[in-house]
Amino acid sequence: MATACSNPGCKSPVPAELESAGQCVLHFTQQLERTCWDLRLEIARGTSSAARHAELSDFVADQGEVLARVGTRTPKLSDELKSRILATFLTLMNLHEHLERAAGRRASISVPNP
């Protein structure tokens, strides 16, 4: 028996892949996109350490795996939810790219010119 989403007023079922989050697909993707936005701002400030960047890279990979499982194992997703999952994948890929650019800038700053 699927549980209902923990968001107030939402009675959508929570797929097994999202039970730990306690959210339906829609609310999970919305929350993940908000989190990605916040992380992108954090990276843009330039105050994150290399360890934090590694942590964020792991976060991107982990959430991508969760989305892949939701998208391929959850039966009967609507076209709207499929589109939402794909859009969230794009958001994760953009965050990863932003992390790589920030790491490149960090490396160029720390290497002195001869």
C-alpha positions, 0 to 999 in steps of 0.5 A: 500500500502506497503512502500519501505525500507528506506535503499539506493537502496532497494526497498523491501516492509516494512511489517506493523510490521516494518513501524516504523523502515522503513526497510524491513525484511532483513535490519531490522534483519541485523541492529538488529544483529549489535545492539546486537553485539554492546550491547554485547560488552558494557556488556562485558566491565562491565561498564554498570549499573544495570539500563542499564541492565534492559533497555537492557533486555526490549530491547531484549524482545521488539525486540523479540516481533517485530520479532515474529509478523513479522514472524507470520503475514507477508505473503509469507516470503521466506525460506531465510527470515524465516531463517534470522528471526530465526537466529536473534531470536538466537542472541537476546537469546544469548544477553539475556543470556549474560545479565544474566551472567553479572548480576550474576557476578555483584551480586557475586562481590557485596556480601561480603564473610563471 
